[in-house]
């Protein structure tokens, strides 16, 4: 718990710790009609799922070749 002092008043404040999900696949787009691009910034617990979703999205757009930026 934290207290905030403003002028002559003190206000108690509760802070709750939480987790922040940080995406590991930051970019995925079509470079041209057949080439897709995926940028992986870091590896984490959900990188595989994020990467798989990006590949599926690009394949739906006609990707037959892929550039992976690690």
C-alpha positions as CSV (number, residue, x, y, z in Angstrom):
1,X,0.0,0.0,0.0
2,X,1.1,3.6,-0.7
3,X,0.0,6.9,0.7
4,X,-0.2,10.1,-1.4
5,X,0.1,13.4,0.3
6,X,-1.6,16.4,-1.2
7,X,-1.3,19.7,0.6
8,X,-2.3,18.7,4.2
9,X,-4.2,15.5,3.3
10,X,-3.0,11.9,3.0
11,X,-4.8,9.5,0.7
12,X,-4.2,5.7,1.0
13,X,-3.8,4.0,-2.3
14,X,-3.7,0.2,-3.0
15,X,-1.5,-1.0,-5.8
16,X,-2.1,-4.4,-7.3
17,X,0.8,-6.1,-9.1
18,X,-0.2,-7.7,-12.4
19,X,1.4,-9.2,-15.5
20,X,1.8,-7.3,-18.8
21,X,1.7,-9.4,-21.9
22,X,4.4,-8.3,-24.3
23,X,4.0,-9.4,-27.9
24,X,7.0,-11.2,-29.2
25,X,6.0,-11.1,-32.9
26,X,5.9,-7.3,-33.6
27,X,5.3,-7.2,-37.4
28,X,3.8,-9.4,-40.0
29,X,2.9,-8.1,-43.5
30,X,3.1,-9.0,-47.2
31,X,6.2,-7.5,-48.9
32,X,4.7,-8.3,-52.3
33,X,2.1,-10.6,-53.8
34,X,3.9,-13.8,-52.6
35,X,6.5,-12.8,-50.0
36,X,5.5,-12.4,-46.3
37,X,7.6,-10.9,-43.6
38,X,7.5,-11.7,-39.9
39,X,9.6,-9.9,-37.2
40,X,10.2,-11.7,-33.9
41,X,11.6,-9.3,-31.3
42,X,12.1,-11.8,-28.5
43,X,11.2,-15.4,-27.6
44,X,8.7,-16.1,-24.9
45,X,6.0,-18.5,-23.7
46,X,3.6,-17.5,-26.5
47,X,6.0,-16.9,-29.4
48,X,4.9,-20.2,-31.1
49,X,1.2,-19.2,-31.0
50,X,1.9,-15.6,-32.2
51,X,4.2,-16.9,-35.0
52,X,1.6,-19.5,-36.1
53,X,-1.2,-16.9,-36.2
54,X,1.0,-14.6,-38.3
55,X,1.8,-17.3,-40.8
56,X,-1.9,-18.3,-41.1
57,X,-2.8,-14.6,-41.8
58,X,-0.1,-14.3,-44.4
59,X,-1.0,-17.5,-46.1
60,X,-4.6,-16.3,-46.4
61,X,-3.1,-13.3,-48.3
62,X,-1.3,-15.5,-50.7
63,X,2.1,-16.0,-49.1
64,X,4.3,-18.7,-50.6
65,X,7.7,-17.4,-49.4
66,X,8.6,-16.0,-46.0
67,X,11.2,-13.7,-44.6
68,X,11.8,-14.2,-40.8
69,X,13.5,-11.4,-39.1
70,X,15.0,-12.5,-35.7
